[in-house]
């Protein structure tokens, strides 16, 4: 088969040029349209982010006001106090002998005619022991026993590195004559 083209050469060129113009115009309009769509998407994103940022700024302002309120400061101080108490309790439970063991050791080594009335410990681990005795010598003997008790609850008079003393800083705080004997107060700490 033979193709017959009845259009002159000039018109053929014009048709090709017109086709190219239409395609170029279509491509240009498409590119411009895409740019407009991208522009509006970016503009919408910018506006949305700006609105969200303003909302976050407002939230921060409200939180700042709340953080300076007396109620928040009171709660914060309570939390800090509780944390301190917890850390003291944790240190006591992890680093010291059990209280029942300490009381048993003291009961076993306490001289006759000494009675304990108060046995307490402060937040820093300082033990206060209050009681009564029938003589100054018994109180002195009790202090010496507390000073010379080792980690195993044994009374030792020469400290060795393998068996350090259980208590340290043994001090007599007060002593007074009371009906029926002497009232005393001792303090010491765990070694």
C-alpha positions in Angstrom: 0.0 0.0 0.0 1.1 3.5 -0.8 0.6 6.5 1.4 -0.7 9.5 -0.4 -0.4 12.8 1.3 -2.3 15.6 -0.4 -1.2 18.3 1.9 1.6 20.6 0.8 4.9 20.5 2.6 4.3 23.9 4.2 1.0 22.9 5.8 2.6 19.7 7.1 5.2 21.8 8.9 2.5 24.1 10.3 0.5 21.2 11.6 3.6 19.8 13.3 4.4 23.2 14.8 0.8 23.6 16.0 0.9 20.1 17.5 4.1 21.0 19.2 2.6 24.3 20.4 -0.5 22.5 21.8 1.7 19.9 23.6 4.0 22.7 24.9 1.0 24.7 26.1 -0.5 21.6 27.7 2.8 20.8 29.5 3.2 24.5 30.6 -0.3 24.6 31.9 0.2 21.3 33.7 3.4 22.5 35.3 1.8 25.8 36.3 -1.2 23.9 37.7 1.0 21.6 39.7 3.0 24.6 41.0 -0.2 26.2 42.1 -1.4 23.0 43.8 2.0 22.6 45.6 1.9 26.3 46.6 -1.6 25.9 48.2 -0.5 22.6 49.9 2.5 24.4 51.4 0.5 27.4 52.3 -2.1 25.2 54.1 0.7 23.3 55.9 2.3 26.6 56.9 -1.0 27.9 58.3 -1.7 24.6 60.1 1.7 24.5 61.6 1.4 28.2 62.7 -2.0 27.4 64.3 -0.5 24.4 66.0 2.5 26.4 67.2 0.2 29.1 68.6 -1.7 26.4 70.4 1.5 25.0 71.8 2.6 28.5 72.9 -0.7 28.9 74.7 -0.3 25.5 76.4 3.3 26.5 77.5 1.9 29.8 78.9 -0.8 28.0 80.8 1.7 25.4 82.2 4.1 28.2 83.2 1.3 29.8 85.1 0.3 26.4 86.7 4.0 25.7 87.7 4.2 28.9 89.7 0.9 28.3 91.5 1.0 27.7 95.3 -0.7 24.3 94.8 1.9 23.0 92.4 4.8 24.3 94.6 3.2 22.5 97.6 2.8 19.3 95.7 6.3 19.5 94.3 7.7 20.0 97.8 5.7 17.0 99.1 7.1 14.9 96.3 10.7 16.0 97.1 10.2 15.2 100.8 8.8 11.8 99.9 11.8 11.1 97.6 14.2 12.0 100.5 12.3 9.7 102.8 12.4 6.9 100.3 16.1 7.3 99.7 16.8 7.2 103.5 14.6 4.1 103.8 16.3 2.4 100.8 19.8 3.1 102.2 18.7 1.7 105.6 17.3 -1.5 104.1 20.3 -2.1 101.8 23.2 -1.1 104.0 22.3 -2.0 107.6 21.6 -5.1 109.6 17.9 -5.8 110.3 16.5 -4.1 113.4 15.5 -7.4 114.9 19.2 -8.5 114.7 20.4 -5.3 116.3 17.9 -5.5 119.1 18.8 -9.1 119.7 22.5 -8.3 119.9 21.9 -5.4 122.3 19.6 -7.6 124.4 22.2 -10.3 124.6 25.0 -8.0 125.5 23.2 -5.5 127.8 24.5 -5.6 131.4 22.1 -6.4 134.2 19.9 -3.6 135.8 19.7 -1.6 132.5 16.3 -1.1 131.0 15.7 0.5 127.6 12.8 3.0 127.3 13.3 4.5 123.8 15.1 3.1 120.8 14.9 5.3 117.7 16.8 6.4 114.7 16.8 9.6 112.7 17.0 10.2 109.0 20.8 10.3 109.0 21.0 6.9 110.7 21.9 8.1 114.2 20.5 5.8 116.9 19.2 7.2 120.2 18.9 4.8 123.1 17.3 6.0 126.3 16.9 4.0 129.4 17.5 3.6 133.1 20.4 2.0 135.1 21.2 1.4 138.7 24.8 2.9 138.5 27.2 5.0 136.5 29.4 2.0 136.1 26.6 0.1 134.3 26.1 2.9 131.9 29.8 3.1 131.2 29.9 -0.7 130.7 27.0 -0.5 128.3 28.8 2.2 126.3 32.0 0.1 126.2 30.0 -2.9 125.0 28.3 -0.9 122.3 31.7 0.4 121.1 33.3 -3.1 121.1 30.6 -5.1 119.4 31.6 -6.5 116.0 29.5 -7.1 112.9 28.7 -10.7 114.1 27.3 -9.4 117.5 30.4 -10.6 119.3 32.3 -8.5 121.9 35.8 -7.9 120.8 38.5 -5.7 122.4 40.9 -5.5 119.5 39.5 -4.4 116.1 40.7 -6.3 113.1 40.1 -5.4 109.5 38.2 -8.7 108.9 35.7 -7.9 111.7 35.0 -4.2 112.1 32.9 -2.8 114.9 29.2 -2.7 114.4 28.7 0.8 115.9 30.7 4.0 115.9 30.4 7.5 117.5 29.1 6.2 120.8 28.2 9.3 123.0 26.5 9.9 126.3 24.1 12.7 125.7 22.6 13.0 129.2 22.5 11.4 132.5 20.3 12.4 135.5 19.3 10.9 138.8 15.7 9.8 138.8 13.6 8.1 141.4 14.9 4.6 141.6 18.1 5.0 139.5 19.8 6.9 136.7 18.1 8.0 133.5 20.5 8.1 130.5 20.5 8.9 126.8 23.1 7.5 124.4 23.6 8.1 120.6 25.6 6.0 118.1 25.7 5.3 114.4 26.1 2.1 112.4 29.6 1.5 111.1 
